[in-house]
Structure formats: structure tokens, C-alpha cells
Amino acid sequence: MLRILGEIGGNTVELSRTVAADAVLGTQRFPYFPLAYDRHSIEIDLRGLPGEEQGVSDYYTAACAIIDQIVDKKLREGIEQDALRHLSVFAFARLPLLVYLGNKLDDTVPSHVFQRHRSTERWAWPETAGGKAQFETTTHREAVGTEAVLLLNSSGTVHEAEVPQSLRELPLYSIDVIGAAATMDVIDRPEVLARFEDTFRRLLSQLEATNKGVLHLHVIGAYPVSAAVDLGRVRNPQVHPALVVYERIDNEYRAAIEVYR
């Protein structure tokens, strides 16, 4: 198990080893990683770093350095020693950091990304019926260039008028939820997360086919924590554009992290 514990607006959630292990057991897996201190999980703790609520650049620099240290050393060591064959990911932090984490993990190790559900305040997948949400891509404006904008309307809606002024003439795409309400609990089953991932993959393939010159994709939107991790995991640094990930601070969207490696 990999647990990343951060804050959003100074707030965090319960994400203990026991809580994560219970959720993993619900998927018929048993958490075990011999290189971890407790033989079960690795923890990335971003709590208490200064500047989180203001989203200052120093905060992101410090947080990314902590993520780099854990992933590049402990997790890579596990992969190289064949001690890590599957990864269960539990992540709560600012969305740009989760995209960064996903990019560090990539998709070379089979992974199961969990989602915290507001309706139950649990990380285990709900047993009740769900899984209705689908996702579709829309091209709003296309033009040849090195930059483009992606609006993600999954757990909420971002309107084109909210895009920063400097980006409003760029090619514009969106991924929107259909068949369900755009709420924080939109990803209520693993198959819904898989649909979101597949939709993002198809958008990247579309860019590769029709707008190959795009080197930077500005990502602005409302999306759950599991989707943020998958955004980073899906991106192939050898093929796909860098992701410039934005967040909402003081009622406006600002670039927080550029994911390019």
C-alpha cells in the first residue's frame, strides 16, 4: 500500500494504515510489502508544510521533493528487487500533487487507486448500486499550436469564462461526466475510474493524431482524488505533452505544477 497524506485548505482526512488495509481486503487482496517499515505500507506525509493554504510555489517544491524521495528510493527499490508486484494507492492532498504523484508512479506497476467517498467517509468501495457515470470528450476549439487547454468537469463544472485570460485563445477540450451528477462521489466504483482513465487516454491519442504540436496541456477542472492520480499515471513523458496543472485559489485558477518528466 502507498498512502499519501496531505492537506487541502488546512484540512485532512483519516487515512490510517488500518483504514487503508480494510479497503484493500475488500478487494480480495492482502497488503504486504517486505521493504516497508511495517511490512504493509509506505507513507508519504505532506502535512504541516508551510504555504499549503496559499498554494505558494515553495510549498509545491517541498512537497514534490518528499514525493521524489519516497518514490525514487523505497518504491523503485521494491520494483528492482521484485518485491512490489501490485500497488494499492490511497491519496489525499492538493490535486496538482496527486497528478505529480501519479506521473512518478506511471503505469509500469499494476495499481489500484482508491477513492475516498464523502457519502460514507470511507475509502472502501460502496457495496450499493452505482457505477452509472460515463465520460465524454468535446472539442470546443481546435487550432495548430504548442499549447492547449483541458477542462475536467467530473466532480464539478468549470466554465470557459473561468479559464485564465492568457489561455482563452488556445485550443480547448473538455472531459465531462454524463449519466450521473458531477459530484465528489461521481467515481463510486472502480469501473467508473477505469472509464475516466480510458477517456483521458483517448483524448491524448486525439491530440497525437490531430494536434501533434501541443507540448503543454493546461489542465483546469474539478475532479476526484483518484482521477488526479490516474491523470499522472496515464501520461507517457516520451509521447504526451507536459501537464500544467491548475488549482483554484482566491476564486481564480492558477498554475501550480508542471508535470513533464
Secondary structure, DSSP 4 states (H G I P E B T S, - for coil): -EEEE--BTTB-----HHHHHHHHHTTT-----TTSTTSS-EEEE-TT-TTTTTT-HHHHHHHHHHHHHIIIIIIHHHHHTT--S-EEEEEES-HHHHHHHHHHHTTSS-EEE---BTTTTBSSPPSSS----EEEEEEEE--SSSEEEEEEESSS---GGGS-GGGTTS-EEEEEEESS--STT---SHHHHHHHHHHHHHHHHHHHHH-TT--EEEEEEE--HHHHHHHHHH--TTTSPEEEEEEEETTEEEEEEEE--
